[in-house]
Amino acid sequence: MKYRYFVTVLILLFAISSFYCSKKDKSSSSDNKDNKDLVRKSGDNIFVTLKMKPKTGDVHSYKMVISQNASQQSEYTNNKEVSSRQDMEYYYSMKVAEVNDDGVIAYKVNYDSIKVNYSEDNPQNPIALAYNSNVKDSVYKMQEFMTYNAMIGNEFKIRVSALGEIKEVIEMDKIESRIAKEFGDTLKPEEKTQIMDALKTQLKEVIQSQFQIFSNKELAKDSSWTFTQQSTIGSFPIANIVTYKITDIQQKDDITKVNIAASLDFKVLENNIKDKQMTMSLENENGTGSGTVVFNLSNGTVEKKQYEKSLSSTIKMSAKGQSATAKRKDSIVYTLDLLN
């Protein structure tokens, strides 16, 4: 069906973030709930070292919502603008399993609920699709959602550096077994490996969006730092350049919270791509983005995160004397809320 492409890549379209280590973690014996060593006062100024130092055993629940609007216009749509909307909602918990001597944190992740709503206003083939992991209906049984079904209630782990970068997704045996069952144990070993590799990549990207990438320097109010990650517009490589700035440092009852503003810019690394069959060029690209983060330094947890970004571009394609033009616009709104 036409919507399968969108379902397959739903959680790959919004990342503004980045990513091994096989050594056994050593539990840290210096858990500091207040993390006062990360805060320094000098006169009227407050300086912070932004690190995640959660306490082993801490459990936090989150709600993550991603809303995306897209429109495209090309020969494929009879040169008419076709719009789509996609809303995803995740409820999940994260438990701090251990913190090793290098500050790397192992979290146990458990998804409680996943919901997807997708619509497309194509006059020739309008689409309306709703998936809810809690409702065992015909959509729930569709092959495109079997990996989502397998994730619900089946715990796995992630390892994250103290500066907020996900290093790896591990211990997914329960999910792998459930996927095999969802497919009726018909998967070949190479098919199972392909599915699991893709799922790990997607999970790394979607969970990375929860965490904040920090600077390794001591910072004060109005301090800023930049993080760059390479991604793509279609097949064209681009650099996402995010600038973060501390807008406020709040202290109350021995709790320190840091407010951070983010702004996004991007740079196209290659505008023309040519292979044996086709030549493609990227034109009129334009993208912007902004967001805010509330980070609880005292317990090493992002409490709230919001960002918006938009992107528009024109892609021209030519092959064997024929040419085509596709115009696309995307806008994304992301919100993350700590529920406890």
Contacts in CASP RR format, 6 or more apart in sequence:
PFRMAT RR
TARGET T0000
AUTHOR 0000-0000-0000
METHOD contacts of the structure
MODEL  1
MKYRYFVTVLILLFAISSFYCSKKDKSSSSDNKDNKDLVRKSGDNIFVTL
KMKPKTGDVHSYKMVISQNASQQSEYTNNKEVSSRQDMEYYYSMKVAEVN
DDGVIAYKVNYDSIKVNYSEDNPQNPIALAYNSNVKDSVYKMQEFMTYNA
MIGNEFKIRVSALGEIKEVIEMDKIESRIAKEFGDTLKPEEKTQIMDALK
TQLKEVIQSQFQIFSNKELAKDSSWTFTQQSTIGSFPIANIVTYKITDIQ
QKDDITKVNIAASLDFKVLENNIKDKQMTMSLENENGTGSGTVVFNLSNG
TVEKKQYEKSLSSTIKMSAKGQSATAKRKDSIVYTLDLLN
2 120 0 8 1.000
2 122 0 8 1.000
2 125 0 8 1.000
2 127 0 8 1.000
3 118 0 8 1.000
3 120 0 8 1.000
3 127 0 8 1.000
3 129 0 8 1.000
4 144 0 8 1.000
6 84 0 8 1.000
6 86 0 8 1.000
6 118 0 8 1.000
6 120 0 8 1.000
7 116 0 8 1.000
7 118 0 8 1.000
7 129 0 8 1.000
7 144 0 8 1.000
7 145 0 8 1.000
8 144 0 8 1.000
10 86 0 8 1.000
10 88 0 8 1.000
10 116 0 8 1.000
10 118 0 8 1.000
11 88 0 8 1.000
11 202 0 8 1.000
11 205 0 8 1.000
11 206 0 8 1.000
12 202 0 8 1.000
12 205 0 8 1.000
13 68 0 8 1.000
13 330 0 8 1.000
13 332 0 8 1.000
14 66 0 8 1.000
14 68 0 8 1.000
14 209 0 8 1.000
14 309 0 8 1.000
14 332 0 8 1.000
14 334 0 8 1.000
15 205 0 8 1.000
15 206 0 8 1.000
15 208 0 8 1.000
15 209 0 8 1.000
15 229 0 8 1.000
15 231 0 8 1.000
16 209 0 8 1.000
16 229 0 8 1.000
16 240 0 8 1.000
16 242 0 8 1.000
16 262 0 8 1.000
16 264 0 8 1.000
16 307 0 8 1.000
16 309 0 8 1.000
17 205 0 8 1.000
17 208 0 8 1.000
17 209 0 8 1.000
17 211 0 8 1.000
17 213 0 8 1.000
17 229 0 8 1.000
18 165 0 8 1.000
18 208 0 8 1.000
18 213 0 8 1.000
18 227 0 8 1.000
18 229 0 8 1.000
19 165 0 8 1.000
19 166 0 8 1.000
19 167 0 8 1.000
19 168 0 8 1.000
19 204 0 8 1.000
19 208 0 8 1.000
20 167 0 8 1.000
20 168 0 8 1.000
21 104 0 8 1.000
21 159 0 8 1.000
21 167 0 8 1.000
21 168 0 8 1.000
25 98 0 8 1.000
25 99 0 8 1.000
25 100 0 8 1.000
25 104 0 8 1.000
25 106 0 8 1.000
25 159 0 8 1.000
26 100 0 8 1.000
26 101 0 8 1.000
27 56 0 8 1.000
27 98 0 8 1.000
27 99 0 8 1.000
27 100 0 8 1.000
28 56 0 8 1.000
28 98 0 8 1.000
28 99 0 8 1.000
28 100 0 8 1.000
28 101 0 8 1.000
28 103 0 8 1.000
31 53 0 8 1.000
31 55 0 8 1.000
31 56 0 8 1.000
31 99 0 8 1.000
32 53 0 8 1.000
32 55 0 8 1.000
33 55 0 8 1.000
33 298 0 8 1.000
33 299 0 8 1.000
34 254 0 8 1.000
34 255 0 8 1.000
34 298 0 8 1.000
35 51 0 8 1.000
35 53 0 8 1.000
35 256 0 8 1.000
35 297 0 8 1.000
35 298 0 8 1.000
35 299 0 8 1.000
35 300 0 8 1.000
36 254 0 8 1.000
38 48 0 8 1.000
38 49 0 8 1.000
38 50 0 8 1.000
38 51 0 8 1.000
38 53 0 8 1.000
38 256 0 8 1.000
38 297 0 8 1.000
39 46 0 8 1.000
39 47 0 8 1.000
39 48 0 8 1.000
39 49 0 8 1.000
39 251 0 8 1.000
39 256 0 8 1.000
39 297 0 8 1.000
40 46 0 8 1.000
40 47 0 8 1.000
40 48 0 8 1.000
40 49 0 8 1.000
40 218 0 8 1.000
41 47 0 8 1.000
45 220 0 8 1.000
45 221 0 8 1.000
46 220 0 8 1.000
46 221 0 8 1.000
46 249 0 8 1.000
46 251 0 8 1.000
47 218 0 8 1.000
47 219 0 8 1.000
47 220 0 8 1.000
48 218 0 8 1.000
48 219 0 8 1.000
48 220 0 8 1.000
48 246 0 8 1.000
48 249 0 8 1.000
48 256 0 8 1.000
48 258 0 8 1.000
48 297 0 8 1.000
49 217 0 8 1.000
49 218 0 8 1.000
49 219 0 8 1.000
50 163 0 8 1.000
50 212 0 8 1.000
50 214 0 8 1.000
50 215 0 8 1.000
50 219 0 8 1.000
50 258 0 8 1.000
50 295 0 8 1.000
50 297 0 8 1.000
51 162 0 8 1.000
51 163 0 8 1.000
51 214 0 8 1.000
51 300 0 8 1.000
52 105 0 8 1.000
52 160 0 8 1.000
52 162 0 8 1.000
52 163 0 8 1.000
52 164 0 8 1.000
52 211 0 8 1.000
52 214 0 8 1.000
52 300 0 8 1.000
52 301 0 8 1.000
53 99 0 8 1.000
53 103 0 8 1.000
53 162 0 8 1.000
53 300 0 8 1.000
54 96 0 8 1.000
54 99 0 8 1.000
54 105 0 8 1.000
54 299 0 8 1.000
54 300 0 8 1.000
54 301 0 8 1.000
55 96 0 8 1.000
55 299 0 8 1.000
56 96 0 8 1.000
56 97 0 8 1.000
56 98 0 8 1.000
56 99 0 8 1.000
57 95 0 8 1.000
57 96 0 8 1.000
57 97 0 8 1.000
58 95 0 8 1.000
58 96 0 8 1.000
58 299 0 8 1.000
58 301 0 8 1.000
59 93 0 8 1.000
59 94 0 8 1.000
59 95 0 8 1.000
59 96 0 8 1.000
59 340 0 8 1.000
60 93 0 8 1.000
60 94 0 8 1.000
60 301 0 8 1.000
60 338 0 8 1.000
60 339 0 8 1.000
60 340 0 8 1.000
61 91 0 8 1.000
61 92 0 8 1.000
61 93 0 8 1.000
61 94 0 8 1.000
61 112 0 8 1.000
61 338 0 8 1.000
61 339 0 8 1.000
61 340 0 8 1.000
62 90 0 8 1.000
62 91 0 8 1.000
62 92 0 8 1.000
62 93 0 8 1.000
62 94 0 8 1.000
62 210 0 8 1.000
62 336 0 8 1.000
62 337 0 8 1.000
62 338 0 8 1.000
62 339 0 8 1.000
63 89 0 8 1.000
63 90 0 8 1.000
63 91 0 8 1.000
63 336 0 8 1.000
63 337 0 8 1.000
63 339 0 8 1.000
64 88 0 8 1.000
64 89 0 8 1.000
64 90 0 8 1.000
64 92 0 8 1.000
64 206 0 8 1.000
64 209 0 8 1.000
64 210 0 8 1.000
64 334 0 8 1.000
64 335 0 8 1.000
64 336 0 8 1.000
65 87 0 8 1.000
65 88 0 8 1.000
65 89 0 8 1.000
65 90 0 8 1.000
65 334 0 8 1.000
65 335 0 8 1.000
65 336 0 8 1.000
66 86 0 8 1.000
66 87 0 8 1.000
66 88 0 8 1.000
66 332 0 8 1.000
66 333 0 8 1.000
66 334 0 8 1.000
67 85 0 8 1.000
67 86 0 8 1.000
67 87 0 8 1.000
67 88 0 8 1.000
67 332 0 8 1.000
67 333 0 8 1.000
67 334 0 8 1.000
68 85 0 8 1.000
68 86 0 8 1.000
68 87 0 8 1.000
68 330 0 8 1.000
68 331 0 8 1.000
68 332 0 8 1.000
68 333 0 8 1.000
69 83 0 8 1.000
69 84 0 8 1.000
69 85 0 8 1.000
69 330 0 8 1.000
69 331 0 8 1.000
69 332 0 8 1.000
70 83 0 8 1.000
70 84 0 8 1.000
70 85 0 8 1.000
70 86 0 8 1.000
70 328 0 8 1.000
70 329 0 8 1.000
70 330 0 8 1.000
70 331 0 8 1.000
71 81 0 8 1.000
71 82 0 8 1.000
71 83 0 8 1.000
71 84 0 8 1.000
71 328 0 8 1.000
71 329 0 8 1.000
72 81 0 8 1.000
72 82 0 8 1.000
72 326 0 8 1.000
72 327 0 8 1.000
72 328 0 8 1.000
72 329 0 8 1.000
73 79 0 8 1.000
73 80 0 8 1.000
73 81 0 8 1.000
73 82 0 8 1.000
73 326 0 8 1.000
73 327 0 8 1.000
73 328 0 8 1.000
74 324 0 8 1.000
74 325 0 8 1.000
74 326 0 8 1.000
74 327 0 8 1.000
75 324 0 8 1.000
75 325 0 8 1.000
76 326 0 8 1.000
77 122 0 8 1.000
80 123 0 8 1.000
82 120 0 8 1.000
82 121 0 8 1.000
82 122 0 8 1.000
83 120 0 8 1.000
83 121 0 8 1.000
84 118 0 8 1.000
84 119 0 8 1.000
84 120 0 8 1.000
84 121 0 8 1.000
84 127 0 8 1.000
85 117 0 8 1.000
85 118 0 8 1.000
85 119 0 8 1.000
86 116 0 8 1.000
86 117 0 8 1.000
86 118 0 8 1.000
86 119 0 8 1.000
87 115 0 8 1.000
87 116 0 8 1.000
87 117 0 8 1.000
87 118 0 8 1.000
88 114 0 8 1.000
88 115 0 8 1.000
88 116 0 8 1.000
89 113 0 8 1.000
89 114 0 8 1.000
89 115 0 8 1.000
89 116 0 8 1.000
90 111 0 8 1.000
90 113 0 8 1.000
90 114 0 8 1.000
90 206 0 8 1.000
91 111 0 8 1.000
91 112 0 8 1.000
91 113 0 8 1.000
91 114 0 8 1.000
92 109 0 8 1.000
92 110 0 8 1.000
92 111 0 8 1.000
92 112 0 8 1.000
93 109 0 8 1.000
93 110 0 8 1.000
93 112 0 8 1.000
94 107 0 8 1.000
94 108 0 8 1.000
94 109 0 8 1.000
94 110 0 8 1.000
95 107 0 8 1.000
95 108 0 8 1.000
95 110 0 8 1.000
96 105 0 8 1.000
96 106 0 8 1.000
96 107 0 8 1.000
97 106 0 8 1.000
97 107 0 8 1.000
97 108 0 8 1.000
97 157 0 8 1.000
98 105 0 8 1.000
98 106 0 8 1.000
99 105 0 8 1.000
99 106 0 8 1.000
100 106 0 8 1.000
103 161 0 8 1.000
103 162 0 8 1.000
104 159 0 8 1.000
104 160 0 8 1.000
104 161 0 8 1.000
104 162 0 8 1.000
104 167 0 8 1.000
105 159 0 8 1.000
105 160 0 8 1.000
105 161 0 8 1.000
105 162 0 8 1.000
106 157 0 8 1.000
106 158 0 8 1.000
106 159 0 8 1.000
107 157 0 8 1.000
107 158 0 8 1.000
107 159 0 8 1.000
107 160 0 8 1.000
108 155 0 8 1.000
108 156 0 8 1.000
108 157 0 8 1.000
109 155 0 8 1.000
109 156 0 8 1.000
109 157 0 8 1.000
109 158 0 8 1.000
109 207 0 8 1.000
110 153 0 8 1.000
110 154 0 8 1.000
110 155 0 8 1.000
111 133 0 8 1.000
111 151 0 8 1.000
111 152 0 8 1.000
111 153 0 8 1.000
111 154 0 8 1.000
112 152 0 8 1.000
112 153 0 8 1.000
113 132 0 8 1.000
113 133 0 8 1.000
113 134 0 8 1.000
113 152 0 8 1.000
114 131 0 8 1.000
114 133 0 8 1.000
114 148 0 8 1.000
114 151 0 8 1.000
114 152 0 8 1.000
115 130 0 8 1.000
115 131 0 8 1.000
115 132 0 8 1.000
115 133 0 8 1.000
116 129 0 8 1.000
116 130 0 8 1.000
116 131 0 8 1.000
116 145 0 8 1.000
116 148 0 8 1.000
117 129 0 8 1.000
117 130 0 8 1.000
117 131 0 8 1.000
118 127 0 8 1.000
118 128 0 8 1.000
118 129 0 8 1.000
118 130 0 8 1.000
119 126 0 8 1.000
119 127 0 8 1.000
119 128 0 8 1.000
119 129 0 8 1.000
120 126 0 8 1.000
120 127 0 8 1.000
129 139 0 8 1.000
130 139 0 8 1.000
131 139 0 8 1.000
131 140 0 8 1.000
131 142 0 8 1.000
131 145 0 8 1.000
131 148 0 8 1.000
132 139 0 8 1.000
132 140 0 8 1.000
133 140 0 8 1.000
133 148 0 8 1.000
133 149 0 8 1.000
133 152 0 8 1.000
139 145 0 8 1.000
140 149 0 8 1.000
143 183 0 8 1.000
146 179 0 8 1.000
146 182 0 8 1.000
146 183 0 8 1.000
147 175 0 8 1.000
147 179 0 8 1.000
147 195 0 8 1.000
147 199 0 8 1.000
149 178 0 8 1.000
149 182 0 8 1.000
150 175 0 8 1.000
150 178 0 8 1.000
150 179 0 8 1.000
150 182 0 8 1.000
151 175 0 8 1.000
154 174 0 8 1.000
154 175 0 8 1.000
154 178 0 8 1.000
155 171 0 8 1.000
155 174 0 8 1.000
156 169 0 8 1.000
156 170 0 8 1.000
156 171 0 8 1.000
156 172 0 8 1.000
156 174 0 8 1.000
156 175 0 8 1.000
156 203 0 8 1.000
157 169 0 8 1.000
157 170 0 8 1.000
157 171 0 8 1.000
158 166 0 8 1.000
158 167 0 8 1.000
158 168 0 8 1.000
158 169 0 8 1.000
158 170 0 8 1.000
158 203 0 8 1.000
158 204 0 8 1.000
158 207 0 8 1.000
159 166 0 8 1.000
159 167 0 8 1.000
159 168 0 8 1.000
159 170 0 8 1.000
160 166 0 8 1.000
160 167 0 8 1.000
160 211 0 8 1.000
161 167 0 8 1.000
163 213 0 8 1.000
163 214 0 8 1.000
163 215 0 8 1.000
163 216 0 8 1.000
164 211 0 8 1.000
164 212 0 8 1.000
164 213 0 8 1.000
164 214 0 8 1.000
165 208 0 8 1.000
165 211 0 8 1.000
165 213 0 8 1.000
166 204 0 8 1.000
166 207 0 8 1.000
166 208 0 8 1.000
166 211 0 8 1.000
168 204 0 8 1.000
169 200 0 8 1.000
169 203 0 8 1.000
169 204 0 8 1.000
169 207 0 8 1.000
172 196 0 8 1.000
172 199 0 8 1.000
172 200 0 8 1.000
175 196 0 8 1.000
175 199 0 8 1.000
176 192 0 8 1.000
176 196 0 8 1.000
179 187 0 8 1.000
179 192 0 8 1.000
179 195 0 8 1.000
179 196 0 8 1.000
180 187 0 8 1.000
180 192 0 8 1.000
187 195 0 8 1.000
209 305 0 8 1.000
209 334 0 8 1.000
209 336 0 8 1.000
210 302 0 8 1.000
210 305 0 8 1.000
210 336 0 8 1.000
211 302 0 8 1.000
212 244 0 8 1.000
212 260 0 8 1.000
212 293 0 8 1.000
212 295 0 8 1.000
212 302 0 8 1.000
212 305 0 8 1.000
213 227 0 8 1.000
213 242 0 8 1.000
213 244 0 8 1.000
214 225 0 8 1.000
215 223 0 8 1.000
215 225 0 8 1.000
215 244 0 8 1.000
217 225 0 8 1.000
219 225 0 8 1.000
219 246 0 8 1.000
220 246 0 8 1.000
220 249 0 8 1.000
221 246 0 8 1.000
221 247 0 8 1.000
221 248 0 8 1.000
221 249 0 8 1.000
222 245 0 8 1.000
222 246 0 8 1.000
222 247 0 8 1.000
223 245 0 8 1.000
223 246 0 8 1.000
224 243 0 8 1.000
224 244 0 8 1.000
224 245 0 8 1.000
224 246 0 8 1.000
225 243 0 8 1.000
225 244 0 8 1.000
226 241 0 8 1.000
226 242 0 8 1.000
226 243 0 8 1.000
226 244 0 8 1.000
227 241 0 8 1.000
227 242 0 8 1.000
227 244 0 8 1.000
228 239 0 8 1.000
228 240 0 8 1.000
228 241 0 8 1.000
228 242 0 8 1.000
229 239 0 8 1.000
229 240 0 8 1.000
229 242 0 8 1.000
230 237 0 8 1.000
230 238 0 8 1.000
230 239 0 8 1.000
230 240 0 8 1.000
230 269 0 8 1.000
231 237 0 8 1.000
231 238 0 8 1.000
231 240 0 8 1.000
232 238 0 8 1.000
233 268 0 8 1.000
233 282 0 8 1.000
233 285 0 8 1.000
233 311 0 8 1.000
233 313 0 8 1.000
234 315 0 8 1.000
235 273 0 8 1.000
235 280 0 8 1.000
236 268 0 8 1.000
236 269 0 8 1.000
236 270 0 8 1.000
236 271 0 8 1.000
236 273 0 8 1.000
236 280 0 8 1.000
236 282 0 8 1.000
236 315 0 8 1.000
237 268 0 8 1.000
237 269 0 8 1.000
237 270 0 8 1.000
238 266 0 8 1.000
238 267 0 8 1.000
238 268 0 8 1.000
238 269 0 8 1.000
238 285 0 8 1.000
239 266 0 8 1.000
239 267 0 8 1.000
239 269 0 8 1.000
240 264 0 8 1.000
240 266 0 8 1.000
241 264 0 8 1.000
241 265 0 8 1.000
241 266 0 8 1.000
241 267 0 8 1.000
242 262 0 8 1.000
242 263 0 8 1.000
242 264 0 8 1.000
242 265 0 8 1.000
243 262 0 8 1.000
243 263 0 8 1.000
243 265 0 8 1.000
244 260 0 8 1.000
244 261 0 8 1.000
244 262 0 8 1.000
244 293 0 8 1.000
245 260 0 8 1.000
245 261 0 8 1.000
245 262 0 8 1.000
245 263 0 8 1.000
246 258 0 8 1.000
246 259 0 8 1.000
246 260 0 8 1.000
247 259 0 8 1.000
247 260 0 8 1.000
247 261 0 8 1.000
247 292 0 8 1.000
248 258 0 8 1.000
248 259 0 8 1.000
249 256 0 8 1.000
249 257 0 8 1.000
249 258 0 8 1.000
249 259 0 8 1.000
250 256 0 8 1.000
250 257 0 8 1.000
250 258 0 8 1.000
250 259 0 8 1.000
251 257 0 8 1.000
254 298 0 8 1.000
255 296 0 8 1.000
255 298 0 8 1.000
256 296 0 8 1.000
256 297 0 8 1.000
256 298 0 8 1.000
257 294 0 8 1.000
257 295 0 8 1.000
257 296 0 8 1.000
257 297 0 8 1.000
257 298 0 8 1.000
257 303 0 8 1.000
258 294 0 8 1.000
258 295 0 8 1.000
258 297 0 8 1.000
259 292 0 8 1.000
259 293 0 8 1.000
259 294 0 8 1.000
259 295 0 8 1.000
260 292 0 8 1.000
260 293 0 8 1.000
260 294 0 8 1.000
260 295 0 8 1.000
261 290 0 8 1.000
261 291 0 8 1.000
261 292 0 8 1.000
261 293 0 8 1.000
262 290 0 8 1.000
262 291 0 8 1.000
262 292 0 8 1.000
262 293 0 8 1.000
262 307 0 8 1.000
263 289 0 8 1.000
263 290 0 8 1.000
263 291 0 8 1.000
264 287 0 8 1.000
264 288 0 8 1.000
264 289 0 8 1.000
264 290 0 8 1.000
264 307 0 8 1.000
264 309 0 8 1.000
265 287 0 8 1.000
265 288 0 8 1.000
266 287 0 8 1.000
266 311 0 8 1.000
268 282 0 8 1.000
268 285 0 8 1.000
271 281 0 8 1.000
271 282 0 8 1.000
271 283 0 8 1.000
272 279 0 8 1.000
272 280 0 8 1.000
272 281 0 8 1.000
272 282 0 8 1.000
273 279 0 8 1.000
273 280 0 8 1.000
273 281 0 8 1.000
274 280 0 8 1.000
277 319 0 8 1.000
278 317 0 8 1.000
278 318 0 8 1.000
278 319 0 8 1.000
279 317 0 8 1.000
279 318 0 8 1.000
279 319 0 8 1.000
280 315 0 8 1.000
280 316 0 8 1.000
280 317 0 8 1.000
280 318 0 8 1.000
281 315 0 8 1.000
281 316 0 8 1.000
282 313 0 8 1.000
282 314 0 8 1.000
282 315 0 8 1.000
283 313 0 8 1.000
283 314 0 8 1.000
283 315 0 8 1.000
283 316 0 8 1.000
284 312 0 8 1.000
284 313 0 8 1.000
284 314 0 8 1.000
285 311 0 8 1.000
285 312 0 8 1.000
285 313 0 8 1.000
285 314 0 8 1.000
286 311 0 8 1.000
286 312 0 8 1.000
286 313 0 8 1.000
287 309 0 8 1.000
287 310 0 8 1.000
287 311 0 8 1.000
287 312 0 8 1.000
288 309 0 8 1.000
288 310 0 8 1.000
289 307 0 8 1.000
289 308 0 8 1.000
289 309 0 8 1.000
289 310 0 8 1.000
290 307 0 8 1.000
290 308 0 8 1.000
290 309 0 8 1.000
291 305 0 8 1.000
291 306 0 8 1.000
291 307 0 8 1.000
291 308 0 8 1.000
292 304 0 8 1.000
292 305 0 8 1.000
292 306 0 8 1.000
292 307 0 8 1.000
293 302 0 8 1.000
293 304 0 8 1.000
293 305 0 8 1.000
293 306 0 8 1.000
294 302 0 8 1.000
294 303 0 8 1.000
294 304 0 8 1.000
294 305 0 8 1.000
295 301 0 8 1.000
295 302 0 8 1.000
295 303 0 8 1.000
296 302 0 8 1.000
296 303 0 8 1.000
301 338 0 8 1.000
302 336 0 8 1.000
302 338 0 8 1.000
303 337 0 8 1.000
303 338 0 8 1.000
304 336 0 8 1.000
304 337 0 8 1.000
304 338 0 8 1.000
305 334 0 8 1.000
305 335 0 8 1.000
305 336 0 8 1.000
306 333 0 8 1.000
306 334 0 8 1.000
306 335 0 8 1.000
306 336 0 8 1.000
307 333 0 8 1.000
307 334 0 8 1.000
308 331 0 8 1.000
308 332 0 8 1.000
308 333 0 8 1.000
308 334 0 8 1.000
309 331 0 8 1.000
309 332 0 8 1.000
310 329 0 8 1.000
310 330 0 8 1.000
310 331 0 8 1.000
310 332 0 8 1.000
311 329 0 8 1.000
311 330 0 8 1.000
311 331 0 8 1.000
312 327 0 8 1.000
312 328 0 8 1.000
312 329 0 8 1.000
312 330 0 8 1.000
313 327 0 8 1.000
313 328 0 8 1.000
314 325 0 8 1.000
314 326 0 8 1.000
314 327 0 8 1.000
314 328 0 8 1.000
315 325 0 8 1.000
315 326 0 8 1.000
315 327 0 8 1.000
315 328 0 8 1.000
316 323 0 8 1.000
316 324 0 8 1.000
316 325 0 8 1.000
317 323 0 8 1.000
317 324 0 8 1.000
317 325 0 8 1.000
317 326 0 8 1.000
318 324 0 8 1.000
END
